Amino acid sequence: MLPNTKRVSSREIRKVDVVVPTGVLDYPRRMITREQIRAARGLLDWTQVELARAAGLSEVAVKNLERGRTDPRASTLSAIQQAFDRAGLVFLDPGDTRDGGAGVRLKQ
């Protein structure tokens, strides 16, 4: 029998209380918005091509995301946010005491 399973009947096995490490950050992180992505590109004077390269994505993926034509995966947004973080930007959540609203700014 596999770990964390129990036999319910002779034909059925169910998982019970399985905890799977996900590699998630130690703190909650809100996903960035299309508006923040465009603003961040503007602060850095990056084109969509430059952002795609920095994030390891296709240019089409960045264009479709910014136009709202696709609902991006969390991994795509994370890659973009990490690229901006490496470039020296910080994203602000609504109500963030550093600025009082959602947005993006250069790190101090």
C-alpha positions in Angstrom: 0.0 0.0 0.0 1.2 3.5 -0.8 2.1 5.9 2.1 -0.8 8.2 3.2 -3.5 5.9 1.7 -6.0 3.7 3.3 -8.0 0.8 1.8 -11.7 1.6 1.8 -12.9 -1.5 0.0 -11.1 -4.3 -1.9 -11.3 -2.1 -5.1 -10.9 1.4 -3.8 -7.9 3.2 -2.3 -8.2 6.9 -1.2 -5.5 9.4 -0.3 -5.7 10.7 3.3 -4.2 13.9 4.6 -1.5 14.2 2.0 0.7 17.3 2.4 2.7 18.1 -0.7 5.5 20.8 -0.5 5.0 23.2 -3.3 8.0 25.5 -3.1 5.7 28.4 -2.5 7.3 31.5 -1.0 7.4 32.0 2.7 5.0 34.9 2.6 1.7 35.4 0.7 2.2 37.1 -2.6 -0.6 38.8 -4.6 -0.4 38.3 -8.4 0.5 41.5 -10.3 -2.0 43.1 -12.7 -1.8 43.9 -16.4 -1.8 47.6 -15.4 1.2 47.1 -13.1 3.1 45.1 -15.8 2.6 48.0 -18.3 3.6 50.6 -15.7 6.7 48.5 -14.7 7.7 48.3 -18.3 7.3 52.0 -18.6 9.5 52.7 -15.5 12.3 50.5 -17.0 11.6 51.7 -20.6 11.3 48.1 -21.7 9.5 46.8 -24.7 7.3 43.8 -24.6 10.1 41.9 -26.4 12.6 42.9 -23.6 10.2 41.8 -20.9 9.6 38.5 -22.6 13.3 37.8 -22.9 13.9 38.8 -19.2 11.1 36.6 -18.0 11.8 33.6 -20.3 8.5 34.0 -22.1 7.3 34.4 -25.7 6.6 37.9 -27.0 3.1 36.7 -27.9 2.5 35.6 -24.3 3.4 39.1 -23.0 1.3 40.8 -25.7 -1.8 38.7 -25.0 -1.5 39.1 -21.3 -1.3 42.9 -21.5 -4.2 43.1 -23.9 -6.3 40.9 -21.6 -6.8 38.3 -24.3 -5.6 35.5 -22.0 -6.0 34.6 -18.4 -2.3 34.0 -17.4 -1.1 31.2 -15.3 0.4 31.9 -11.9 3.8 30.7 -13.2 3.7 33.3 -16.0 2.9 36.1 -13.7 5.6 34.9 -11.3 8.2 34.8 -14.0 7.3 38.4 -15.0 7.4 39.6 -11.4 10.8 37.9 -10.8 12.2 39.6 -14.0 11.0 43.0 -12.7 12.4 42.2 -9.2 15.8 41.5 -10.7 15.6 44.8 -12.6 15.0 46.7 -9.3 11.3 47.1 -9.1 8.9 46.5 -6.2 5.1 45.9 -6.5 2.7 47.4 -4.1 -0.5 45.8 -2.9 -3.7 47.8 -2.3 -3.4 49.4 1.1 0.4 48.9 1.2 1.7 51.3 3.9 4.7 52.2 1.8 2.5 54.0 -0.7 -1.2 53.5 0.2 -2.3 51.8 -3.1 -1.6 49.2 -5.7 1.2 50.1 -8.0 4.9 49.7 -8.8 7.9 51.7 -8.0 11.7 51.5 -8.1 13.4 50.0 -5.1 15.1 52.4 -2.8 
